[in-house]
Amino acid sequence: MKQELVFEAPRRQMPPRHFADLDEAGRLQAVADLGLPAFRAKQLANQYYGRLTADPAAMTDLPAALRGRLAETLFPTLLTAVRQIECDAGETRKTLWRAGDGTTVESVLMRYPQRNTVCISSQAGCGMACPFCATGQGGLTRNLSAAEILEQVRAAAATLRDEHGDRLSNIVFMGMGEPLANYNRVISVLRRIIAAPPNGFGISARSVTVSTVGLAPAIRRLADEGLGVTLALSLHAPDDELRDTLVPVNNRWNLAEALDAARYYADTTGRRISVEYALIRDVNDQPWRADLLGKKLHAALGPLVHVNLIPLNPTPGSQWDASPKPVEREFVRRVRAKGVTCTVRDTRGREIAAACGQLAAEG
Ligand code: SAH
């Protein structure tokens, strides 16, 4: 079935306001509205971003009488974990979350020897309709609030601390949704992620990756925000004819426009662009397409690009499959021959439908 492109999320009730929706000024205002002294704002920020606590009952440095009121007004429960599945010998864990309105989203925590990465969702569903992606097949339910996105980060950081005595180092917006279609909320989330505690989680901007289908104007806007996060561009084809079908938004902003915007991003931020390319057997894996990809990326971005090949994760009901390994190796070789660095992404989470593009939140 062919899906329609949806840029505007359906008008649905958003969750109640949460502490994590607020910036520093907003937090001060919120505590003032509750008739509390300003220092409480900092105390709460310390609890949330520093101690990773979202439950006022556990905030023992606050007067007991105040905790209940705070739970009601500033810390409503936004996401409840309804299912967790592990694979890769426990190094990968997918969590299915249910929001207050019954909407479900997923996040995936991946532990590596040198880093810990959480893959988070920015929308419930997705309106971008890429035919090879499980999320894309279900359409867009609604945007997530800033706090709903940040709660996925906080939960991952708390799990790493409590179960492994470790820290969260990397965040990728590669779960459900198109982050740049939920632009304002994602920007405030990025600011909270990057800000040093107690104002945020204090994660280095370069360790945060925003992945997009290529909404060109939004990429330029993001460049001008001065955040310095890593941009991943989901290309999947080096020619408009094929990309029009694999990434339908290409009909609105084509390859040249997406690459121009990526160039602007790289020039403005000094950050190398990560190009995502899901290798699909007999669809986009031909040697000539590898040559064309390398050539176009070298011309557009020079050394400011890295290609991440993702072996396609087949989704239920799809006729597509990953390319055979020899084809994949030849593809890598040809892209590199054009002077563009290229590696193959590992396929964490495959057995638990937690790999790239498999998040569908069916419960
Ligand atoms: N909307 C954003 C984030 C989505 S997921 C984007 O499109 O960039 C992150 C990456 O996984 C994207 O590059 C997406 O194209 C890729 N992906 C989606 N489905 C996939 C699948 N079945 N196999 C491999 N990669 C997939």
Residues whose N, C-alpha, C, O or C-beta is under 5 A from the ligand:
A	BS01	SAH	F132 C133 A134 F173 M174 G175 G177 E178 P179 S211 T212 V213 S234 E276 A278 I310 P311 L312 N313 C356 G357
